[in-house]
Amino acid sequence: MVLDDKSCVMWSFTLHYHVLVRLDRERALGWSVEEVLERWTALFTGPLLVVRYLSAARAEMTDAEIARVEELAEGYRAPLHDLSWFMRTLNEHVARLANAEDAVTGRFWAGRFKSQALLDEKALLAAMAYVDLNPVRAGVAETPEASDYTSIQERLGQVPASAALEVQPEPPAAEAEGNIEATTLEAEVLRAQPEVQSVPQASLMPFDATARTAWAIPFAFTDYLELVDWTGRALRCDKRGHIAAHQPKILARLGIDGERFIAHAARLLKEFGTAVGAPEALVSLCAPRQTRDLRGMRAARRLFATPRAA
């Protein structure tokens, strides 16, 4: 992925998919012109000026041409940390694969994506567990490690060969070597499917409970696995009575009440609006969004409120 190279959790299903991504504007602002262009042209054809700039022909370019390329690079920089552009590109890639597999053309997605901001570590943990357990709750897998196309399966190294995507041959786009007309973002053309598929896959965001690793999920992976397994078992009616009444360490550390988490996990994201988080995090977001209240405050108090000391 071009956006930030890092995602926490992803799961795909027949009619939709879930993905958690981290937007890192500051990191994108620190990229050089060449790095911006290399990232952009990994997926988009780019105009001929950019193609020349990234080749040995740069030495023959005039100052005016180089200035134009630098101007284009600044235009590309914003989409590289923009969620809408990320989803637009990802959805086009998925639609191409699906249409090629079915030998059809035309519109694939029914509508625009929906997004929710995760405001704190509690919200991140809850959303990750919700997404990773989707196949189990849907009845298409018995365990998280047997859930195809999920991040938790990939982290455990359990991805079967049958889950690998097969890329159908696709005629190369006419603009593959540079599009002379692509002087605006809307004119940019996504590269042919084999080229897109050959882009190195970014690794999932790592876990690090010590907070020493930049861009890491601030939990221990073993604690997260325990949480996912415990929550998944508790949500199954035929297993609820057989789970030991103990609380995972990570829940205790974050102040999440285990029984409440289990009771509301199945409908977690539906109870919130455009943001998920603790009550204080939602309150602090009201002013920037110029609103008095945000949907989900009641659910936040039930799930994430820090227990008062006795």
KEKE-3310 file (N, C-alpha, C; in steps of 0.2 Angstrom, whole numbers, plus 5000, padded with zeros to 4 digits):
npx = (5004:5002:4999:5003:5011:5008:4997:4985:4975:4966:4952:4944:4928:4914:4905:4911:4924:4936:4947:4960:4970:4984:4986:4999:5004:5014:5026:5025:5026:5040:5046:5057:5057:5060:5057:5044:5039:5043:5036:5023:5023:5024:5012:5004:5004:5009:5015:5025:5036:5039:5043:5054:5062:5064:5073:5089:5088:5086:5097:5097:5086:5078:5079:5066:5058:5062:5057:5044:5041:5044:5034:5023:5026:5023:5010:5006:5010:5001:4989:4996:4995:4982:4966:4955:4960:4968:4959:4951:4961:4964:4951:4949:4959:4955:4942:4946:4953:4942:4933:4940:4941:4928:4926:4920:4914:4913:4904:4909:4909:4896:4894:4902:4916:4915:4921:4929:4936:4949:4952:4960:4970:4962:4951:4957:4962:4949:4943:4952:4951:4937:4937:4946:4939:4928:4927:4925:4913:4904:4903:4911:4923:4931:4941:4952:4965:4962:4955:4954:4962:4964:4972:4977:4978:4989:4999:5001:5007:4999:4994:4986:4990:4980:4974:4980:4981:4977:4983:4975:4980:4982:4980:4993:4992:4989:4996:5007:5021:5021:5011:5007:4996:4993:4992:4985:4979:4967:4968:4977:4982:4979:4991:4993:4986:4996:5007:5004:5001:5014:5020:5030:5023:5018:5023:5013:5008:5019:5018:5022:5024:5033:5034:5045:5047:5045:5029:5021:5010:5004:5004:5007:5009:5006:4997:4987:4983:4978:4967:4959:4956:4949:4939:4932:4928:4919:4909:4902:4888:4887:4899:4900:4898:4909:4921:4935:4933:4942:4951:4960:4976:4979:4967:4964:4975:4971:4960:4947:4932:4929:4918:4908:4914:4913:4900:4896:4904:4901:4892:4900:4906:4894:4888:4894:4898:4906:4918:4927:4930:4936:4926:4931:4940:4931:4924:4934:4935:4924:4924:4934:4926:4915:4903:4891:4890:4894:4890:4888:4893:4886:4889:4902:4904:4900:4908:4922:4924:4934:4936:4930:4940:4938)
npy = (4994:5011:5022:5023:5012:5004:4993:4988:4978:4967:4961:4952:4949:4941:4952:4964:4972:4974:4986:4992:5006:5017:5033:5044:5059:5067:5059:5058:5071:5072:5065:5065:5073:5064:5052:5053:5053:5040:5032:5036:5033:5019:5014:5022:5028:5041:5057:5060:5068:5065:5052:5053:5061:5051:5043:5040:5051:5062:5071:5078:5086:5102:5117:5122:5111:5102:5110:5109:5096:5095:5102:5094:5083:5088:5089:5076:5072:5074:5065:5053:5052:5052:5046:5044:5043:5032:5022:5023:5019:5006:5000:5000:4992:4980:4978:4977:4964:4956:4958:4953:4939:4935:4938:4949:4966:4983:4992:4988:4990:4994:5006:5021:5020:5017:5025:5026:5035:5030:5034:5031:5020:5010:5010:5006:4993:4986:4987:4980:4967:4965:4965:4955:4944:4943:4932:4921:4924:4925:4912:4906:4901:4891:4894:4908:4907:4899:4907:4913:4926:4935:4947:4941:4928:4929:4934:4924:4915:4906:4906:4897:4889:4890:4902:4911:4925:4924:4932:4938:4938:4953:4965:4977:4994:5008:5019:5015:5018:5031:5045:5057:5066:5066:5078:5082:5076:5069:5064:5054:5037:5021:5008:4993:4977:4966:4974:4981:4971:4967:4976:4977:4970:4978:4976:4971:4981:4981:4973:4980:4980:4988:5000:5005:5003:5012:5017:5006:4994:4996:4985:4968:4954:4942:4944:4950:4939:4931:4938:4939:4925:4922:4931:4927:4914:4916:4923:4913:4904:4890:4889:4898:4894:4887:4894:4900:4911:4923:4937:4944:4950:4962:4968:4972:4980:4991:4995:4990:4983:4966:4958:4967:4970:4958:4957:4968:4967:4961:4970:4981:4992:4997:5004:5016:5032:5042:5041:5031:5028:5032:5040:5053:5055:5056:5068:5077:5078:5084:5099:5102:5097:5105:5102:5097:5085:5067:5053:5038:5040:5035:5021:5022:5025:5014:5004:5009:5017:5022:5013:5018:5021:5011)
npz = (5000:4996:5004:5019:5021:5031:5040:5052:5054:5043:5034:5022:5014:5006:5001:5006:5014:5028:5034:5044:5045:5047:5047:5042:5041:5044:5042:5028:5024:5025:5015:5001:4985:4975:4982:4984:4970:4966:4974:4970:4956:4957:4957:4948:4932:4928:4921:4906:4909:4922:4921:4914:4923:4933:4927:4918:4909:4916:4917:4906:4906:4907:4917:4919:4916:4927:4937:4935:4937:4951:4956:4952:4960:4973:4972:4971:4984:4994:4991:4995:5008:5011:5015:5007:4994:4996:4998:4986:4976:4981:4980:4967:4962:4968:4962:4949:4949:4953:4942:4932:4936:4935:4922:4917:4914:4920:4934:4950:4965:4976:4983:4991:5002:5020:5035:5051:5064:5075:5091:5102:5111:5117:5108:5097:5100:5102:5090:5081:5087:5084:5070:5066:5071:5063:5052:5060:5067:5057:5053:5044:5047:5059:5068:5072:5066:5055:5047:5032:5022:5032:5044:5056:5053:5044:5052:5061:5052:5045:5032:5019:5004:4995:4997:4991:4979:4962:4948:4934:4917:4909:4897:4894:4899:4888:4892:4899:4899:4903:4903:4893:4894:4908:4918:4929:4944:4943:4930:4931:4928:4934:4935:4924:4929:4932:4934:4946:4955:4956:4965:4979:4994:5008:5025:5039:5053:5066:5083:5099:5115:5123:5118:5111:5097:5082:5075:5079:5086:5102:5111:5118:5107:5111:5121:5114:5105:5115:5119:5107:5105:5117:5117:5105:5108:5119:5113:5107:5108:5112:5119:5129:5143:5146:5147:5156:5170:5169:5166:5152:5152:5145:5144:5157:5159:5151:5156:5152:5155:5156:5155:5150:5138:5131:5130:5122:5110:5098:5092:5091:5082:5076:5086:5087:5079:5068:5074:5086:5103:5120:5132:5136:5125:5114:5118:5117:5104:5099:5099:5088:5078:5078:5085:5098:5103:5100:5091:5100:5113:5124:5122:5123:5137:5143:5138:5139:5149:5163:5177:5193:5208:5223)
capx = (5000:5006:4997:5007:5014:5007:4990:4985:4971:4962:4949:4939:4922:4911:4902:4914:4930:4937:4954:4963:4976:4987:4988:5005:5005:5021:5030:5024:5029:5047:5049:5060:5054:5061:5054:5037:5038:5044:5030:5017:5023:5024:5005:5001:5009:5013:5017:5032:5041:5041:5046:5061:5065:5066:5078:5095:5087:5085:5103:5095:5080:5079:5077:5059:5055:5063:5053:5037:5041:5044:5027:5019:5027:5019:5003:5006:5012:4995:4986:4999:4993:4975:4962:4950:4964:4970:4953:4950:4966:4963:4945:4950:4963:4950:4937:4949:4954:4935:4930:4944:4940:4922:4926:4915:4916:4908:4904:4909:4907:4889:4894:4908:4918:4913:4927:4928:4942:4950:4955:4964:4972:4956:4947:4961:4961:4943:4942:4956:4948:4931:4939:4950:4935:4923:4925:4922:4906:4900:4902:4915:4929:4930:4946:4955:4970:4959:4951:4957:4962:4964:4979:4979:4981:4995:5004:5003:5010:4995:4990:4987:4992:4973:4972:4984:4977:4979:4982:4974:4984:4979:4984:4996:4989:4993:5000:5012:5027:5021:5005:5008:4991:4992:4995:4981:4978:4961:4970:4982:4980:4982:4995:4990:4986:5002:5012:5001:5002:5021:5023:5031:5018:5020:5022:5008:5011:5021:5016:5027:5022:5038:5034:5052:5047:5040:5024:5020:5004:5007:5002:5011:5006:5003:4991:4982:4980:4974:4961:4955:4954:4945:4933:4929:4925:4914:4903:4899:4883:4889:4905:4901:4898:4915:4927:4936:4931:4948:4952:4966:4981:4978:4960:4965:4979:4968:4954:4941:4928:4929:4911:4905:4917:4910:4892:4895:4909:4897:4889:4904:4906:4888:4885:4897:4897:4912:4924:4927:4935:4934:4922:4935:4942:4925:4922:4939:4934:4918:4926:4936:4921:4910:4897:4890:4890:4896:4886:4892:4895:4884:4892:4909:4904:4899:4914:4929:4925:4939:4932:4932:4943:4934)
capy = (5000:5017:5027:5023:5006:5000:4992:4984:4972:4968:4955:4952:4945:4941:4958:4969:4970:4979:4987:4997:5009:5022:5039:5047:5065:5070:5055:5059:5078:5072:5062:5069:5073:5058:5047:5054:5051:5033:5029:5037:5029:5012:5012:5026:5029:5047:5060:5058:5072:5061:5046:5055:5063:5046:5039:5044:5057:5068:5075:5082:5091:5109:5119:5123:5105:5100:5114:5107:5089:5096:5105:5088:5079:5091:5087:5069:5070:5074:5059:5048:5051:5054:5040:5043:5041:5025:5018:5023:5015:4999:4997:4999:4986:4974:4978:4974:4957:4953:4958:4948:4933:4934:4939:4954:4973:4988:4994:4982:4992:4997:5013:5023:5017:5021:5026:5028:5036:5026:5039:5029:5013:5006:5009:5002:4986:4984:4987:4975:4961:4965:4963:4948:4938:4943:4926:4916:4926:4924:4905:4904:4898:4889:4898:4914:4905:4896:4912:4915:4933:4940:4948:4937:4922:4930:4935:4917:4911:4900:4907:4892:4891:4891:4908:4916:4928:4923:4937:4936:4942:4959:4969:4983:5000:5012:5024:5012:5021:5038:5048:5064:5070:5066:5084:5083:5070:5065:5061:5049:5030:5015:5004:4987:4973:4963:4979:4983:4965:4966:4980:4974:4970:4981:4972:4973:4985:4976:4974:4981:4983:4992:5007:5006:5003:5018:5015:4999:4993:4996:4979:4962:4950:4936:4946:4951:4933:4928:4942:4937:4918:4922:4934:4923:4908:4919:4925:4907:4902:4884:4889:4903:4892:4883:4898:4902:4918:4927:4943:4945:4955:4968:4972:4975:4986:4997:4997:4988:4978:4960:4956:4972:4970:4952:4958:4973:4967:4959:4976:4987:4998:4999:5008:5022:5035:5042:5040:5026:5029:5033:5046:5059:5056:5059:5074:5082:5079:5088:5106:5103:5096:5110:5099:5097:5078:5063:5047:5033:5042:5030:5015:5023:5025:5007:5000:5011:5022:5020:5011:5023:5018:5010)
capz = (5000:4996:5009:5024:5021:5037:5042:5058:5053:5037:5033:5016:5014:5000:4999:5009:5018:5034:5035:5049:5043:5051:5043:5045:5037:5046:5038:5021:5022:5026:5009:4996:4979:4972:4985:4982:4963:4966:4977:4966:4950:4958:4955:4943:4926:4929:4915:4903:4913:4928:4919:4912:4929:4937:4923:4916:4905:4920:4916:4900:4907:4908:4924:4919:4917:4933:4942:4934:4940:4958:4957:4952:4966:4978:4971:4973:4991:4998:4991:4998:5015:5011:5016:5001:4988:4997:4997:4979:4973:4983:4978:4959:4962:4970:4957:4943:4951:4953:4936:4928:4938:4932:4914:4916:4915:4923:4941:4955:4971:4976:4985:4994:5008:5026:5039:5058:5067:5081:5094:5107:5111:5118:5102:5092:5102:5101:5082:5079:5088:5080:5063:5066:5073:5058:5049:5065:5069:5051:5052:5038:5049:5066:5072:5069:5062:5049:5044:5026:5020:5038:5046:5061:5050:5041:5058:5063:5047:5043:5026:5015:4997:4992:4999:4987:4974:4956:4944:4927:4912:4907:4892:4897:4897:4883:4895:4904:4899:4904:4900:4892:4896:4915:4921:4934:4948:4940:4924:4932:4926:4938:4931:4923:4935:4934:4937:4952:4959:4957:4970:4986:4999:5014:5031:5044:5058:5072:5090:5103:5121:5126:5115:5108:5090:5079:5071:5082:5090:5108:5115:5116:5102:5115:5125:5109:5103:5121:5119:5102:5107:5123:5115:5100:5112:5123:5109:5104:5114:5115:5122:5134:5149:5147:5147:5163:5171:5170:5162:5149:5155:5141:5146:5164:5158:5148:5160:5149:5159:5152:5153:5145:5131:5128:5129:5116:5105:5092:5088:5093:5078:5075:5091:5086:5073:5064:5078:5091:5108:5127:5133:5135:5118:5110:5120:5115:5097:5098:5097:5081:5073:5079:5087:5105:5105:5095:5092:5103:5119:5129:5122:5126:5144:5145:5136:5139:5155:5168:5184:5199:5213:5228)
cpx = (5004:5005:5002:5012:5012:4999:4990:4981:4967:4959:4944:4934:4919:4909:4906:4921:4932:4945:4955:4969:4978:4989:4994:5007:5012:5026:5030:5027:5037:5050:5052:5056:5054:5058:5046:5035:5039:5038:5024:5017:5024:5017:5002:5006:5013:5014:5024:5037:5043:5045:5053:5065:5068:5071:5084:5094:5086:5091:5101:5089:5082:5077:5069:5055:5056:5058:5046:5036:5041:5037:5022:5020:5024:5012:5001:5007:5005:4991:4989:4998:4986:4971:4958:4954:4966:4965:4951:4954:4965:4957:4945:4954:4959:4945:4940:4950:4947:4932:4934:4943:4933:4921:4920:4918:4911:4909:4904:4907:4900:4889:4901:4910:4915:4919:4925:4935:4943:4954:4960:4966:4967:4952:4951:4961:4955:4941:4946:4953:4941:4932:4942:4945:4929:4921:4922:4915:4902:4899:4906:4921:4928:4935:4949:4961:4968:4955:4955:4957:4961:4971:4981:4981:4988:5001:5006:5006:5006:4991:4991:4988:4985:4971:4975:4980:4980:4978:4981:4978:4979:4983:4987:4993:4993:4998:5005:5018:5027:5015:5006:5003:4990:4995:4991:4980:4972:4963:4975:4979:4983:4985:4991:4991:4992:5007:5010:5003:5010:5024:5024:5026:5021:5018:5016:5012:5013:5018:5022:5025:5027:5038:5041:5052:5042:5035:5022:5013:5006:5004:5007:5006:5003:4997:4985:4979:4976:4967:4956:4952:4948:4938:4929:4925:4919:4908:4899:4894:4885:4895:4905:4901:4905:4922:4928:4935:4937:4948:4959:4970:4980:4972:4961:4970:4976:4961:4947:4938:4927:4922:4907:4908:4914:4903:4891:4899:4906:4895:4893:4904:4900:4885:4889:4896:4903:4918:4922:4932:4932:4930:4926:4938:4937:4924:4927:4938:4928:4920:4929:4931:4915:4903:4897:4891:4891:4892:4891:4895:4893:4887:4900:4909:4903:4905:4921:4930:4930:4935:4935:4935:4938:4935)
cpy = (5006:5022:5028:5017:5002:5000:4988:4978:4973:4961:4956:4947:4945:4948:4964:4967:4976:4980:4993:5000:5015:5028:5043:5053:5067:5066:5057:5066:5077:5068:5067:5069:5067:5052:5047:5051:5043:5030:5030:5033:5022:5009:5016:5027:5036:5050:5058:5062:5068:5055:5048:5057:5057:5041:5043:5050:5063:5073:5080:5087:5098:5111:5120:5116:5102:5103:5111:5100:5090:5098:5099:5084:5082:5090:5080:5067:5070:5068:5053:5047:5053:5047:5039:5041:5034:5021:5017:5019:5007:4996:4996:4993:4979:4973:4975:4966:4953:4952:4953:4941:4931:4935:4944:4961:4977:4989:4988:4984:4995:5004:5015:5020:5021:5020:5028:5029:5033:5031:5037:5022:5008:5004:5005:4994:4983:4983:4981:4968:4960:4962:4956:4942:4938:4936:4921:4918:4925:4917:4902:4901:4896:4892:4903:4912:4901:4901:4915:4923:4938:4941:4944:4930:4923:4931:4929:4913:4905:4901:4901:4894:4892:4898:4913:4918:4926:4929:4935:4940:4948:4963:4975:4989:5004:5017:5021:5015:5029:5041:5055:5069:5071:5072:5085:5076:5066:5061:5055:5042:5025:5010:4997:4982:4969:4968:4980:4977:4964:4971:4976:4975:4973:4976:4975:4977:4980:4977:4975:4984:4987:4999:5009:5007:5009:5014:5008:5000:4992:4991:4973:4958:4944:4938:4947:4944:4930:4932:4940:4930:4918:4925:4930:4917:4911:4921:4919:4904:4895:4883:4893:4900:4888:4887:4900:4909:4922:4932:4944:4951:4962:4972:4975:4981:4992:4999:4995:4982:4972:4958:4961:4972:4964:4954:4963:4972:4965:4965:4982:4993:5001:5004:5015:5025:5035:5042:5035:5028:5030:5039:5052:5060:5059:5066:5079:5083:5083:5095:5106:5101:5100:5107:5098:5089:5074:5056:5041:5034:5037:5024:5016:5023:5018:5003:5002:5016:5018:5019:5016:5018:5017:5015)
cpz = (5000:5001:5015:5025:5027:5038:5048:5057:5046:5036:5027:5017:5007:4997:5001:5012:5023:5033:5040:5046:5047:5046:5046:5040:5038:5042:5031:5019:5022:5020:5005:4990:4975:4975:4984:4975:4963:4969:4973:4960:4951:4956:4949:4938:4926:4922:4912:4907:4919:4927:4917:4918:4933:4933:4922:4912:4909:4919:4910:4900:4909:4915:4925:4920:4924:4938:4941:4937:4948:4960:4957:4958:4972:4978:4972:4980:4995:4997:4994:5005:5016:5011:5010:4995:4989:4995:4989:4975:4975:4980:4970:4958:4963:4964:4950:4943:4950:4946:4931:4929:4935:4925:4913:4916:4919:4931:4945:4962:4971:4979:4988:5000:5014:5031:5046:5061:5074:5085:5100:5107:5113:5112:5097:5094:5101:5094:5079:5080:5085:5073:5062:5067:5068:5055:5054:5066:5063:5050:5046:5040:5057:5071:5069:5064:5056:5045:5038:5025:5026:5040:5052:5059:5047:5047:5061:5058:5045:5037:5021:5008:4993:4993:4994:4981:4967:4951:4937:4923:4910:4902:4895:4894:4892:4886:4900:4904:4900:4900:4899:4894:4904:4919:4927:4938:4945:4933:4925:4931:4931:4933:4929:4929:4937:4937:4944:4957:4960:4963:4976:4991:5006:5020:5035:5050:5064:5078:5094:5110:5125:5123:5112:5100:5087:5075:5073:5085:5097:5113:5113:5112:5106:5118:5120:5106:5109:5121:5113:5103:5112:5121:5110:5104:5116:5119:5106:5110:5116:5119:5129:5141:5151:5147:5154:5164:5173:5165:5159:5152:5151:5143:5153:5163:5155:5151:5157:5153:5154:5150:5149:5138:5127:5126:5123:5110:5098:5088:5090:5089:5076:5080:5091:5079:5069:5068:5084:5096:5115:5127:5132:5129:5113:5112:5117:5107:5095:5095:5090:5076:5073:5080:5095:5107:5099:5096:5095:5110:5125:5128:5124:5133:5146:5144:5139:5146:5160:5175:5189:5205:5219:5234)
residu = (MET:VAL:LEU:ASP:ASP:LYS:SER:CYS:VAL:MET:TRP:SER:PHE:THR:LEU:HIS:TYR:HIS:VAL:LEU:VAL:ARG:LEU:ASP:ARG:GLU:ARG:ALA:LEU:GLY:TRP:SER:VAL:GLU:GLU:VAL:LEU:GLU:ARG:TRP:THR:ALA:LEU:PHE:THR:GLY:PRO:LEU:LEU:VAL:VAL:ARG:TYR:LEU:SER:ALA:ALA:ARG:ALA:GLU:MET:THR:ASP:ALA:GLU:ILE:ALA:ARG:VAL:GLU:GLU:LEU:ALA:GLU:GLY:TYR:ARG:ALA:PRO:LEU:HIS:ASP:LEU:SER:TRP:PHE:MET:ARG:THR:LEU:ASN:GLU:HIS:VAL:ALA:ARG:LEU:ALA:ASN:ALA:GLU:ASP:ALA:VAL:THR:GLY:ARG:PHE:TRP:ALA:GLY:ARG:PHE:LYS:SER:GLN:ALA:LEU:LEU:ASP:GLU:LYS:ALA:LEU:LEU:ALA:ALA:MET:ALA:TYR:VAL:ASP:LEU:ASN:PRO:VAL:ARG:ALA:GLY:VAL:ALA:GLU:THR:PRO:GLU:ALA:SER:ASP:TYR:THR:SER:ILE:GLN:GLU:ARG:LEU:GLY:GLN:VAL:PRO:ALA:SER:ALA:ALA:LEU:GLU:VAL:GLN:PRO:GLU:PRO:PRO:ALA:ALA:GLU:ALA:GLU:GLY:ASN:ILE:GLU:ALA:THR:THR:LEU:GLU:ALA:GLU:VAL:LEU:ARG:ALA:GLN:PRO:GLU:VAL:GLN:SER:VAL:PRO:GLN:ALA:SER:LEU:MET:PRO:PHE:ASP:ALA:THR:ALA:ARG:THR:ALA:TRP:ALA:ILE:PRO:PHE:ALA:PHE:THR:ASP:TYR:LEU:GLU:LEU:VAL:ASP:TRP:THR:GLY:ARG:ALA:LEU:ARG:CYS:ASP:LYS:ARG:GLY:HIS:ILE:ALA:ALA:HIS:GLN:PRO:LYS:ILE:LEU:ALA:ARG:LEU:GLY:ILE:ASP:GLY:GLU:ARG:PHE:ILE:ALA:HIS:ALA:ALA:ARG:LEU:LEU:LYS:GLU:PHE:GLY:THR:ALA:VAL:GLY:ALA:PRO:GLU:ALA:LEU:VAL:SER:LEU:CYS:ALA:PRO:ARG:GLN:THR:ARG:ASP:LEU:ARG:GLY:MET:ARG:ALA:ALA:ARG:ARG:LEU:PHE:ALA:THR:PRO:ARG:ALA:ALA)
# end
